[in-house]
Amino acid sequence: MRSRFALCIIAVFLAASPGFAQIPIFEDGNLLVGASYNTDLGSSDQIVVLQLEANGAILVDEEHPVKYFFNQSNNNLAGVSDWMQLGYDDSGWADGVNGVGYNSSQITTVPDTDDQGAIFSRFDLFSIPDAASVASMTIRADYDDGFIAWLNGVEIVRANMGTDDAVPEWNHSATSHESTNKPGPDASRWAEPVSNLFGAGDDNPSGSIVEYTFDVVLQVGTAVHPAGKLSTVWGSIKQVY
């Protein structure tokens, strides 16, 4: 990220849900949610592109349909903390595809207005083939500057966000990280270096992606969405660096 107002020292904060808290999955109706955050509202670029894999099969990739909300000063979700949950009604959000952002690795482009807060993306529901055999899944992220990802209402991983806030506000300031800068679709982004080193300093270099594998547990039945208002919340977030 190249802020117009300040040069930020790169600092990486990669965190994950607790090791004992398996992420719930369903055969059908699974919901992935991603959020990208800037270092400040005047940031020159912003993105998160996610890829989700199970048993060698890619379940979510570039161009997966999403509903997204672009937070700005005069239109934001301040104080709303359930927009990543299964039961949230996103019917008023805009339509796009995986990779909503600007001046970066975007696939769906939003305006660069010098007033860019977080971009929230709710991915179209997906099925998991042979879900009973899936014990773990892998998520990859190409991002600028910080991001968080949730699966079925439970946080999977975050980077460059810190852990003070379980659900950061729309104008939360991330620490600096540059994406691969491969406007999509461009599958070569996933061949870029993977850097999951932890701590402060130049240990998650510009252009690197994050890759994280997490445990899952199959739930009986199908995920319930807005009509049923089912949302599952697991334990607190653990910093792992």
Secondary structure by P-SEA (a helix, b strand, c coil): cccccccccbbbbbbbccccbbbbbcccbbbbbbbbbcccccccccbbbbbbbcccccccccccbbbbbbbcccccccccccccccccccccbbbbcccccccccccbbbbbcccccbbbbbccbbbbcccccccbbbbbbbcccccccccccccccccccccccccccccccccbbbcccccccccccccccccccccccccccccbbbbbbbbbbbbcccccccccbbbbbbbbbbbcc
